[in-house]
Amino acid sequence: MNNQTNVVLPAWIYEQAKDKEELKQLVIDFIEPRYEGYTIKKITKDFAVCERGD
């Protein structure tokens, strides 16, 4: 069973981030409260590739 999913990220995250480290933190801050049990594996231009901890 594939527990990988793509979470679409809002444009404001990319607009607000000044560098890659800030981008990572903004993505974490966005995903953790909304998608409990998801682990971020990769961040792309439009979405975060996550693994669900089912």
DRENPA-3360 file (N, C-alpha, C; in nm, 2 decimals, always signed):
BEGIN
1 = MNNQTNVV = +0.08/-0.12/+0.00/+0.00/+0.00/+0.00/+0.09/+0.12/+0.00 ~ +0.06/+0.22/-0.09/+0.13/+0.34/-0.10/+0.07/+0.45/-0.01 ~ +0.15/+0.49/+0.09/+0.10/+0.59/+0.18/+0.15/+0.73/+0.14 ~ +0.20/+0.75/+0.02/+0.25/+0.88/-0.02/+0.14/+0.96/-0.08 ~ +0.14/+1.09/-0.05/+0.04/+1.18/-0.10/+0.10/+1.32/-0.13 ~ +0.04/+1.39/-0.22/+0.09/+1.53/-0.25/-0.01/+1.63/-0.18 ~ +0.05/+1.72/-0.11/-0.03/+1.83/-0.05/+0.00/+1.96/-0.12 ~ -0.11/+2.02/-0.18/-0.09/+2.14/-0.25/-0.06/+2.25/-0.16;
9 = LPAWIYEQ = +0.04/+2.33/-0.18/+0.08/+2.44/-0.10/+0.03/+2.57/-0.15 ~ -0.02/+2.66/-0.06/-0.07/+2.79/-0.10/+0.05/+2.88/-0.15 ~ +0.01/+2.97/-0.25/+0.11/+3.06/-0.31/+0.18/+3.15/-0.21 ~ +0.11/+3.18/-0.10/+0.17/+3.28/+0.00/+0.30/+3.22/+0.06 ~ +0.31/+3.09/+0.07/+0.43/+3.03/+0.13/+0.55/+3.06/+0.05 ~ +0.54/+3.05/-0.08/+0.65/+3.08/-0.17/+0.68/+3.23/-0.18 ~ +0.57/+3.31/-0.17/+0.59/+3.46/-0.17/+0.66/+3.51/-0.05 ~ +0.62/+3.45/+0.07/+0.67/+3.49/+0.20/+0.82/+3.45/+0.23;
17 = AKDKEELK = +0.85/+3.33/+0.17/+0.98/+3.27/+0.20/+1.10/+3.35/+0.14 ~ +1.20/+3.38/+0.22/+1.31/+3.45/+0.17/+1.42/+3.36/+0.13 ~ +1.43/+3.24/+0.18/+1.53/+3.14/+0.14/+1.47/+3.00/+0.16 ~ +1.55/+2.90/+0.13/+1.51/+2.76/+0.14/+1.48/+2.72/+0.28 ~ +1.55/+2.76/+0.38/+1.53/+2.73/+0.52/+1.39/+2.78/+0.57 ~ +1.37/+2.91/+0.53/+1.24/+2.97/+0.57/+1.12/+2.90/+0.50 ~ +1.14/+2.86/+0.37/+1.04/+2.78/+0.30/+1.01/+2.65/+0.37 ~ +1.11/+2.58/+0.41/+1.09/+2.45/+0.48/+1.01/+2.48/+0.61;
25 = QLVIDFIE = +1.04/+2.58/+0.68/+0.97/+2.61/+0.81/+0.83/+2.65/+0.79 ~ +0.80/+2.73/+0.68/+0.67/+2.77/+0.65/+0.58/+2.65/+0.61 ~ +0.64/+2.56/+0.53/+0.57/+2.43/+0.49/+0.54/+2.35/+0.61 ~ +0.64/+2.33/+0.70/+0.61/+2.26/+0.83/+0.50/+2.32/+0.91 ~ +0.51/+2.45/+0.92/+0.40/+2.52/+1.00/+0.27/+2.51/+0.94 ~ +0.26/+2.50/+0.81/+0.13/+2.49/+0.73/+0.08/+2.34/+0.75 ~ +0.16/+2.24/+0.73/+0.12/+2.11/+0.72/+0.09/+2.04/+0.86 ~ +0.18/+2.06/+0.95/+0.16/+1.99/+1.08/+0.02/+2.01/+1.15;
33 = PRYEGYTI = -0.03/+2.13/+1.16/-0.16/+2.14/+1.23/-0.28/+2.09/+1.14 ~ -0.26/+2.09/+1.01/-0.37/+2.05/+0.92/-0.37/+1.90/+0.89 ~ -0.26/+1.84/+0.88/-0.24/+1.70/+0.83/-0.17/+1.62/+0.94 ~ -0.24/+1.59/+1.04/-0.17/+1.51/+1.15/-0.13/+1.37/+1.10 ~ -0.01/+1.34/+1.14/+0.05/+1.21/+1.10/+0.12/+1.21/+0.96 ~ +0.13/+1.33/+0.90/+0.20/+1.34/+0.77/+0.35/+1.37/+0.80 ~ +0.44/+1.31/+0.72/+0.58/+1.34/+0.73/+0.62/+1.40/+0.59 ~ +0.68/+1.51/+0.59/+0.72/+1.58/+0.46/+0.85/+1.51/+0.41;
41 = KKITKDFA = +0.84/+1.46/+0.29/+0.95/+1.39/+0.23/+1.03/+1.48/+0.13 ~ +0.95/+1.57/+0.06/+1.01/+1.66/-0.04/+0.92/+1.77/-0.07 ~ +0.98/+1.89/-0.10/+0.90/+2.01/-0.13/+0.93/+2.04/-0.28 ~ +0.83/+2.05/-0.36/+0.85/+2.09/-0.50/+0.79/+2.23/-0.52 ~ +0.78/+2.27/-0.65/+0.73/+2.40/-0.68/+0.58/+2.43/-0.63 ~ +0.50/+2.33/-0.64/+0.36/+2.35/-0.61/+0.30/+2.27/-0.49 ~ +0.38/+2.17/-0.45/+0.32/+2.08/-0.34/+0.43/+2.02/-0.26 ~ +0.39/+1.96/-0.15/+0.48/+1.89/-0.06/+0.45/+1.74/-0.08;
49 = VCERGD = +0.55/+1.66/-0.10/+0.53/+1.52/-0.11/+0.54/+1.47/+0.03 ~ +0.43/+1.40/+0.08/+0.42/+1.36/+0.22/+0.40/+1.21/+0.23 ~ +0.43/+1.15/+0.34/+0.40/+1.01/+0.37/+0.30/+1.01/+0.49 ~ +0.20/+0.94/+0.47/+0.10/+0.93/+0.58/+0.14/+0.82/+0.68 ~ +0.13/+0.85/+0.80/+0.16/+0.75/+0.91/+0.04/+0.67/+0.95 ~ -0.03/+0.60/+0.86/-0.15/+0.53/+0.89/-0.12/+0.41/+0.98;
% end
